[in-house]
């Protein structure tokens, strides 16, 4: 078993917070967590505490981006007009665009 771990401010994380979500909310949350490259715990804590979620590019984030973009492409091919776009899909597309925009900015000289 792994030893006890402290957060970035050297605090023990020993409190449990639990809440219920719908299957759709869970799917959207899982997409955002994968795209962020963070653990679900860290992602939720940062969002709840109004802290910025900064995506650091790594192989796991790249794979999540590739898979999510594949799902987005399939969904967009299914949709004939922009009127039928799901709000959750638009949220995922916005997050992907922000990540890619941030990657472009960090790669610029």
N, C-alpha and C positions, 0 to 999 in steps of 0.2 A: 504494500500500500504506500502511496506517495505521502511524503510528509506534509504538514500543514503549510499553506502558502499565504503570503500576505499580498495585499494589493500594491499599486504603484506608490502609495503614500505610507507604506509599511504598517497597514492596519489589517487586523484579522477580519476575514469575511466569514462570520459565523452565524449570521441571521438569514433566515429563509423567507423569501417573499414569493407568494404564489398567486396566480390569477387565472381566470378562464378566458379563452378566446374561441371564436367560431373557427370551423375548418378553413374558411377563406382567409380569415385574419392570420391563422397559423401558417398557411402557405405563403402569404405575403411576408410575414415576419421571417420565415425561414429563407426566403429569397434575399431579403435585405441582409440577414446575418451572413449568408454565404458570400454575397457581394462585398461585404465590409471587410472580410478576412479576420474578424474578431470572433471570440467565443460568443455564444448566445448571451451568457451572463454579462460579459463586458459591453456588448452592444446595447442590451436593454438598460443596463445601469447608466450608460452614457446618455442614451436618449431620455430616460426618465429624469435625469439630473440636468438636462439641457446643456450637456457638453457636446462639443463638436465631435463627429465621427470622422476621423481622417483615415482613408483607405491607403494602406501601404501595399504596393504591388509585390506579389509573391506568386509562386506557382499555383497555390490554392485559389487565390483571387482570380488569376488568369483563367483557370479551369472553370470556376463559377461563372465568370463573365462569358466565356465561350458557350457554356451550356445554357445559360439564361438567354443569351442572344439567339441561340438556336430555337429555343421555345418561343421567343418573341417573333422571330421570322416565321415560324409555323403558324402562329396566331394571326399575324398580319396577312399571310397568304390566304387564310381562311376568311378574313374580313373583306368584304367587297368595297365598303365605303367607310370613311372615318366615323360615321355616325354610330357604328356598332362596336366601337372600341370600349372595352371594359375599363373602369376607373382603376382597378388594381393593376392592369397591364400598363396603363399610362404611368402609374406611380413607379413601377419597375423600370420602365423606359427612362423616366426622369433620373432615377438613381444611376442607371448605367451611363447616361449622358454626363452626369456630374462626375462620375468616376473617370470616364474617358477624358473629360475636359481637364480634370486635375492631373491625370497622367501626362497629357500633352503639355500642360504648364510646367510640370516638374522636369520634363525632358528637354525643354527649350534652353538654349545656352544663356 
